[in-house]
C-alpha cells in the first residue's frame, strides 16, 4: 500500500508540470511552401495577400515592407525559435523577398487543428441554448 501511495503522489506531482510531455506551441503566420513558390516579382499587393494572407506586422513607417513572423516552442525548456519572412514592394508591385519560415510544419499543423475542430466550443443559438 505504501508503494502505491508513493507512485500515485509522484505521478500526480509530475503530470501537471510538463516533465513528461510538452505540447508544441505555434504562433504567427505559418506560410505554406506552395504559396512561396508562387511568388513572382511584379505581383500586386492584392495578389500577394491572396497567397500569403495579411502580414503579421503592419509598419506605418515602411508601407513597402511586409513582415510575416512565426514562432515555435517545442521543447521542455521553453526555448523559442522565431522565423521572419519579409517582402519588399516597389509601389504596388513585389520587388523581392527574403527570410525563412516553417515550411514543414504547415501541413501537419493543419491536420492537427482539424482533429480539434469538433471539440471546440460551439456558438450559442439565439435564446441562450446550444
MIVO-611006 format. One record per residue (C-alpha): residue in one letter; x, y, z. Coordinates in steps of 0.001 Angstrom, whole numbers, padded with zeros to 6 digits, always signed. Each point is the difference from the previous one (the first is absolute). Layout:
AXYZ
...
END
This chain:
X+000000+000000+000000
X+002860+002344+000815
X+001603-000464-003434
X-003321+000678-001709
X-000426+003285+001874
X+003563+001029-000855
X-000536-000731-003704
X-003364+001810+000003
X+001489+003058+001708
X+002966+000083-002375
X-002230-000382-003070
X-002376+002743+001093
X+002794+002484+000738
X+001837-000563-003296
X-003029-000297-002299
X-000897+003685+000063
X+003438+001546-000234
X+000959-001077-003508
X+002799-002385+000898
X-001514-002829-001977
X-001297+001881-003047
X-000022+003564-001208
X-002445+000880-002746
X+001508+002019-002865
X-001249+003579-000308
X-000124+001798-003345
X-000828+003694-000360
X-000066+002411-002893
X-000239-000614-003734
X+000737-003561-001067
X+000702+000446-003694
X-000502-002839-002449
X+002969-000863-002189
X-002264-000290-003059
X-001088+003634+000514
X+003608+001218+000174
X+000786-001925-003186
X-002777+001960-001756
X+001484+003402+000888
X+001282+001950-002989
X+001650+003371-000349
X-002566+002522-001215
X-003047-001479+001763
X-002346+002528+001576
X-000520+000308+003744
X-003476-001454-000451
X+001386-003094-001759
X+002618-000504+002701
X-002579+000372+002749
X-002184-002606-001727
X+002937-002437+000079
X+001472+000655+003449
X-002738+001766+001927
X+000366+003200+001976
X+003459+000817+001328
X+000716-000442+003699
X+001475+003455+000370
X-001496+003065-001642
X+002599+002736+000333
X-001411+003465-000824
X+003537+001306-000589
X+000880-002713-002552
X-003099-000529-002147
X+002093-001737-002667
X+001151-002734+002378
X-002121-002885+001269
X+001250-002262+002786
X-001348-003473+000695
X+001237-001272+003352
X-000549-003419+001548
X+001294-001631+003156
X+000206-003589+001159
X+000555-001274+003532
X+000325-003753+000221
X+002438-001103+002685
X-000379-000260+003755
X+002300+002927+000771
X-002264+002399-001872
X+002570+001241-002499
X-001666+001656-002969
X+001039+000015-003638
X-001083+003094-001938
X-000043+000296-003771
X-000589+003157-002037
X-001032+000141-003641
X+000160+003502-001497
X-001436+001315-003262
X+001108+003262-001602
X-002210+001955-002396
X+000777+002732-002499
X-003225+001990+000045
X-002721-002625-000469
X+002143-002743-001556
X+002117-002644+001733
X+003718+000720-000382
X+001665-002760+002078
X-000320-002214+003056
X+002337-001515+002553
X+000016-001877+003246
X-001163-003327+001271
X-003203-001715+001095
X-001189-003391+001282
X-000833-001779-003287
X-000062-003473+001490
X-002476+000797+002781
X-002963+001504-001851
X-001415-003285-001302
X+000333-001917+003277
X-001368+002904+002039
X-003045+000353-002256
X-000731-003726+000489
X+000341+000352+003765
X-002331+003021+000095
X-002652-001924-001956
X+000104-002717+002667
X-000846+002605+002654
X-002835+001574-002004
X-002977-001973+001387
X+001238+000503+003572
X+000082+003780-000207
X-002760+001975+001683
X-003042+000540-002185
X-001741+003319-000419
X-003147+000456+002016
X-003276-000071-001841
X-002475+002862+000449
X-001829-000360+003280
X+003050-001135+001993
X-000077-003680-001028
X+002696-001919-001797
END
